[in-house]
């Protein structure tokens, strides 16, 4: 799987409004999505709407990784595709204080290229989380706060940012996501479409991904894609199982997935098909293989399978079986 293959995959899904995207890590995230009937401009690897935008660079070397991970919700799982760069390319010295970067000449809309970009200095090596503004009052506050930490007390500039609602821009060596919508208040609902999260209590800037996702050694995920999920809607709530969405993502797993996870799923599915019980030598040996096997059981159940062997494996690997959504 080469660079062109990974970028072709990205281009296909940028044109599919059922796929969404994110840049960030634990506690800080910029997300991009759009409605099927939402007006947009698409040019190669760039999509711009009135609420936000995304652009992916034609990097010299990029790798796609399709993953599945267990959900805490009974019967559910998460899925996505990471676009990864080699660590030496993806990472730079992290900024740990608010820093003025000047006019955002790389802005995805010409009208925004004179606005001033500020890195909020959250300390991540693989991406920068920024705000962009022409508002004179906010510019003054950001400039006075330059060199300080956003989340140190008394957090006056952080409150000013929330109140002003400037554009947020998340930048990596592979591209950027821009969010034009206002910032949701702490007690408000997250807006649909492009939005950002910054949750200080969850912030872990040194972590690039969850430990239960097997990113190849020496590579760093810098962009995540979320194709339509077969069992959850865009808000994460259960929905009736969609076979076509399941088949589409399994094709991505077959091409871009972790070989060990694929093997673990194949082994448990083959055992169930043959009616073989989960004896000691057939049970997955590693934590990752066990998780992959549990995902296979959940998917099989939602596909409508029902057999004594499936129930035996569920008893061995799952604490409880959830009823499929109707």
Beta strands, then each sheet from edge to edge (+ up, - down):
strand 1: 20-25
strand 2: 28-32
strand 3: 40-43
strand 4: 46-49
strand 5: 52-56
strand 6: 63-70
strand 7: 77-86
strand 8: 99-103
strand 9: 116-119
strand 10: 128-133
strand 11: 167-172
strand 12: 175-179
strand 13: 195-198
strand 14: 219-226
sheet 1: 6+ 7- 14+ 1- 2+ 13-
sheet 2: 3+ 4- 5+ 12- 11+ 10- 9+ 8-
end
